[in-house]
Amino acid sequence: MNIAVPTREQREAKLEGMGCKRKRVEDIRFTQGKGNYVDDVKLPGMLFGDFVRSQYAHARIKKIDASAALKVPGVLAVLTAEELKGVNLAWMPTLAGDVQMVLADGKVLFQSQEIAFVVAEDRYAAADGVEAVEVEYEDLPVLVDAFKALAPDAPLLREDIKDKMIGAHGPRKHHNHIFEWSMGDKDLTDAAFATAEVTTKDVISYHRTHPSPLETCQCVASFDKIKGELTVWGTFQAPHVIRTVASLLSKIPEHKIHIIAPDIGGGFGNKVGAYPGYICAIVASIVTGKPVKWVEDRIENLTATSFARDYHMTTEIAATKDGKVTALRVHVLADHGAFDACADPSKWPAGFFNICTGSYDFPVAHLVVDGIYTNKAPGGVAYRCSFRVTEAAYCIERAMDIMAQKLGMDAAEFRLKNFVRREQFPYHSALGWEYDSGDYHTAMNKAMEAIGYQQLRAEQAAKRAAFQRGETRDLRGIGISFFTEIVGAGPSRNCDILGVAMFDSCEIRVHPTGAAIARMGTKSQGQGHETTYAQIIATEIGIPADDIMVEEGNTDTAPYGLGTYGSRSTPVAGAAIAMASRKIKAKAQMIAAYMLEVHEDDLEWDIDGFRVKGLPEKYKGMKEIAWAAYNSPPPGLEPGLEAVSYYDPPNMTYPFGAYFCVMDIDVDTGVYKIRRFYALDDCGTRINPMIIEGQVHGGLTEAFAIAMGQEIRYDEIGNVVGGSFMDFFIPTAVETPKWETDYTVTPSPHHPIGAKGVGESPNVGGVPCFSNAVNDAFSFLGSRHIQMPHDHWRIWEVAKGLGLHG
């Protein structure tokens, strides 16, 4: 009887490795409601905590009276700054080198700031206790306008550092000033502008918005007084960093702190840092000897946890009359709120904003960023972007459109003329980055051909003519965005958090039966790590992805890692996976050589095992090799088949993309209609095309929300306007456009598998694409720059300002 030998294609298909559209294994539990979230954690005797929050944006606290609250049935304790001072926890360090009040100490600096933490037997008693706490305030002048923050008469916000004129990032030039950060050559840039044939200068503001993950921030803290051990379950994007911070704050040895991040309902940067709720829950557990749960509500999440953006970018481009850029000059006023709590690497106070030269070959550039304090919630997280890259992309893509308009050039042709050319890679930008690889012209030309760009422009011209004849009240805008992102934060020479280098890690153990478990230092919040990480391992060591378990989020089992944000999972952790896999493959080759009685150099890898060169029938698969590793390893070789890799990347990775948006706008109502949105991404090697497409769809939906209405606004006295989903734009399936996706592949030359990362690219490229479409619609009427967000009312106001009504 002949037994059919699987073909090469069948063996590859069985692995479901890189390039396979493998279904997400996570979805089995999520779609059946079997996920395990923080609020599902229920421990014996568990208590609940809730915050008293400030109704004022800036006020002195004259008195806190908790006596009535302590009489509420079920309320056990009320923590204030005075109690926290007793354990030296009234202030906590931020990731940006600043310090932040855990509970308001003497004054409040933003609306919804935490003032007291009520601990009770259940949530309802805690809420009643919060209502019973009486706080006496004295109003102080409020500062919410970033452009007034450095005025001589601006109110003093941070009294704790009023005499400290040297901050974590150098000299401070005003009591509301945090830092000044600059990059590039000022003299050469100024000289280029002095002799430029054409220049533009515009204030391009990226409004304050919020990641608004599906699951709010929350934790359960449980302190074991007998063992002196602390266990915290929480919504943590970087569990190991939280463990280190908790140890530094509490003085509990790090080996006695156990951080567990179960399933997380979205992160988007909102869950990177440490919040007062974590600290207060830990303190309350230590004080009461019982587990304490803290779960914030939606309004608290939107008004008090880390915001995103709030960058005001004065942007100048110099160019020749025929459309060749010669210089870029940018000054940023960065509104950081009441405390500098940005989640940026320590050496980069403005993140990676110096990617603002984008995809273009600027000979010279100069950038200055001034960080300032205001009476707003602190933060500045990388909301689905890598450390201010979205702001940078918006800045340059709007500015390029403005310059093209001034030159009378087509926006696409202007970009093509100024792209970094393929032969220039690795490319050194004028602001200090080394772009790893790219083929911008190929991507742009493919995109233009796919959408029929010239035909779209002809249709737009006809529509404009009809509008001017009074035959239609619709305008058509064609938005273009060609972005280069910088992701994969990790090179230890320039990236760290609180002094810990931003490497990442992987531990792989192959069991005797040939199945495997991989433990990671990252933490998925919906990116599909359990699916794609297994695919990398499957390709590297020939074990089917279905036989590989991926585990994250438990600091007791996972090797130390810096977590998931800034699109660093594939560029850094993915590389650690590949390197750990290759260590295992090297040992497996030694075992296979012993089993086949040949020298290691006589073997070659063949999908899922090793063959003897020239003798293909002499073969050992990984299942056999794994069994031998635990049963009969070669003499002198220790048993087992496992490896750990800590990967410190030599460089960032630079994914890029070409996006086009076709939008019609009714000038009488401000209502817009997205006719078409096409997104071409180049993320290097593609691990799972289906997951990539899902990531692009999700990122574009968030970009759509941000550009077209999502905003955290403040009135003149610091009240949050739009602090609930009644006012904060969250697109549903009704509003969300249909997305067309496409790709090119330009592998990263320094990454073990050539991957670059893609999860954040659609947000980075999508926001300027939508905004450029709105601006393009009105550009032929003389409009130069329309600030985001572009909701119906603001679009109507633009039309009114251009005299299009009546």
Secondary structure, 3 states (H helix, E strand, C coil): CCCCCCCHHHHHHHHCCCCCCCCCCCHHHHHCCCCCCHHHCCCCCCEEEEEEECCCCCEEEEEEECHHHHCCCCEEEEECHHHHHHCCCCEEECCCCCEEECCCCCEECCCCCEEEEEEECCHHHHHHHHHHCEEEEEECCCCCCHHHCCCCCCCCCCHHHCCCCEECCEECCCCCEEEEEEEECHHHHHHHHHCCCEEEEEEEEEEEECCCCCCCCEEEEEEECCCCEEEEEECCCCHHHHHHHHHHHHCCCHHHEEEECCCCCCCCCCCCCCCHHHHHHHHHHHHHCCCEEEECCHHHHHHHCCEEEEEEEEEEEEECCCCCEEEEEEEEEEECCCCCCCCCCCCCCCCCHHHCCCCECCCEEEEEEEEECCCCCCECCCCCCCCCHHHHHHHHHHHHHHHHHHHCCCHHHHHHHHECCHHHCCEECCCCCEECCCCHHHHHHHHHHHHCHHHHHHHHHHHHHHHHCCCCCEEEEEEEEEEECCECCCCCCCCEECCEECCEEEEEEECCCCCEEEEECCCCCCCCHHHHHHHHHHHHHCCCHHHEEEECCECCCCCCCCCCCCCCHHHHHHHHHHHHHHHHHHHHHHHHHHHHCCCHHHEEECCCEEEECCEEEEEEEHHHHHHHHHHCCCCCCCCCCEEEEEECCCCCECCEEEEEEEEEEECCCCCEEEEEEEEEEECECCCCHHHHHHHHHHHHHHHHHHHCCCCCEECCCCCEECCCCCCCCCCCCCCCCCCEEEECCCCCCCCCCCECCCCCHHHHHHHHHHHHHHHHHHHCCCCCCCCCCCCHHHHHHHHHHCCCCC
